Amino acid sequence: MNYQELKLLEDDLWEAADQLRANSKLTASEYSMPVLGLIFLRHATTRFNDLLPEVEKAVPARATGALREDRLKLGFQGKAAIYLPETARYDYLAALPAGTNVGEAIRDAMIAIEASVTDQQGNKLLEGALPKDYLGLEQDLLAELIKIFNRPALQTAKGDVFGRIYEYFLNQFAQSGAQEGGEFFTPPSLVRMIVNVIEPDHGTVLDPACGSAGMFVQTGHFIEEVRHKHTVDTDITFYGQEKADLNSKLARMNLAVHGLEGQIRIGNTFYEDHHQLLGQCDFVMANPPFNVDGVQVAKIKSQVGDHQTGRLPFGLPGIATKTKGKNKGDGETISNANSLWIQYFYSYLNDTGRAGFVMASSASDAGNKDKDIRQKLVESGHVDVMMSIGPKFFYTRSLPCTLWFFDKGKPEDLLDTVLMIDARNVYTVASARSHVFSEEQLANLTAITWLYRGEHDRFTALLASYHSKAGQYLATMPERLAADGLQIKALTHALRDFAKATEDDAAVAAVREKLGEEHGITDEALTHFRSELAKLEQQAASWDATLAQSLNDAKPLQDAIAALPDNASFAQRKALQDKLDEANPGLKTALAALEARHKGWLKLLELAEKSLRARQWAAFDGDATRDAKKALLPRDAKKREKPTVRDLGVEAFKRASYFVAQGHWLLHRFSDGLYADVPGLCKAVTRQEIADNDYSLTPGRYVGASVGGVGDDNGEAFVTRMREIHGELADLNAKAMELAAAIQTRFVELFE
């Protein structure tokens, strides 16, 4: 299941579930946990079923009934799935006969799971975490929900499909206003960026504001996808603390649904430190609440400096001059808790530990006591990377933010510098109110940190991956263009035959008689169609020649990509990229020709069908044109249609060109495969430079403005899109004029 298919599936599931919510008496907050509980159960069953055959091999054939279940439960210990009692498996619930109390069955299933899921010490990992309030819900609603999450595509889904659907639903409930405005949910783009930079793959991992445990889940993905290991085989332990009881339950469910184990405790991190991991963590990750005020000074003074707890090694931030409202009478309070969080994350690290966290942009420049704290952090030499993120990455608020990274194990040669990255102009528009990082944007930003750390081989490997993907799409072009050409040929023949029929007086007369006095088939219209066909055939020759040339040019490129071994040197990769860059304008020209060819022939078909009523003519091949039209139009994704011939042909050119452009993005900025400051993007700043700027840690203050260079695709992409918009507008204006003329004609006829 690819990304687009998964996205469609997620949207379908959400739309169905949301429709059910709309038709029930439930609010979003009431509905969210029961739905997430069913998703959890479906995914847990899928993982259980995947591992069941392996576990059953170790169960003696003579073991039956309760003995067999005990052996199965034992066999699931240490596996990347949880044991499920028979009556708690989704298959059992989906097969319940009509009239069964579905709510009671689901509740009992949740109770049974909580009782059976334990760690090696016998502690119940999900005790009190699963939703059980199903008895008061409409039985028909619950039965329908079970069907929704039991669709064939989900029964056979492999990998982490359900985990992603689970995260998607967390996101959707955040957007719909459930779960305290979505404050528990950290956008996956930011979580992945944090994980990519600090690379948590072992030891003790802490998130003292863990929300729904997204940081831990992404760590699991990183270990499996980048380190190519299973988390159950990795020496890693997750510790989380969360203030809200509901969010802590979500965290425990989220860990379980991904086959991860962790210790999640409920507590206010400002005042409580349940895990007692000061100076012991290999990795700390978090997205704490921004700009919290009202933290009581009296309760945190003992954390300062060399005091017993020592979680605030650089002192207290500013203290509010006056307490108001709900804090009145609580004594002195901290005016802004951002610097508390920053110190917590630093103090939990061991001597080689790394931290990555999300923070309000204002914290990078805050003055007074906050500035003093930043100064001490900078002087420690452990501030590693600062990355500015633009607005719209959060689902419930559009403010920008900054990602902070600490590294207490920085090599000596980097102790005096901080890498500043301004990524505010790097994003992909997911919707009008939401931005994300694409896979390639995440990889390219991460590659900057690799170069900064001297990891040049990883940069070369990323470049190689783009070359490989470009080559894969280049290889598909001959077959896809051939299929496209067959459809164009069929449509061309049909329209040519039709044009000949428009010159046959008998055929014209027959159609006019068939349609009656208001046939609209004028001699001028017939002549105009033939004229448009002649013009199109002249243009088509040029388009066909461009596409044929593109195939000739693509073959040596594909061969050059295939000829390089996986371990090719940077110099070889750079030489190949030069060839690809030289060829990329040709790919874009060919793509424009392909789309123009589709548009031209479909527009002529529309002229024949609407102006000349082509389907009323005996000489018109309606079946052939219908099939060709369907093949040459984009698929309707909402109808779950498969990609059309047109989609596949366009994709080959677009994606090949896209991956060439990704390689260009890297080498246009880092031409020698070594780190270099790039205006508007990144700069390695010394501690003295930071001191000269009042200890500001805002990247935009250092990197300067970007300088557009020759070959940079940003300007070209803008011009191309503006041309597309202009062309679309011209077509709409032309159609509007035709419609206005038709209305005017009808109006005149009406009153004659």
Disulfide bonds with the S-S distance in Angstrom:
none
